[in-house]
């Protein structure tokens, strides 16, 4: 039987961080969907503003996490091919 080697895209440290962030980022994604829905339903100006600010903060977190993973990838071409 032939042994298959697993090729990792990220350094071990980045891989561990990505694994630890999977659940929080998934939860943030679900909350983000609710925020977007709330923005379309909210009528109070202060609530619309608060949801908009939270939405932009969530986007910054998503982008920061993705940029970190892209920057720490050992094989950048493979990373971008798998995460476009």
Secondary structure by P-SEA (a helix, b strand, c coil): cbbbbbbbcccaaaaaaaaaaaaaaaaaaaaaaaaaaaaaccccaaaaaaaaaaaaaaaaaaaaaaaaaaaacccaaaaaaacc
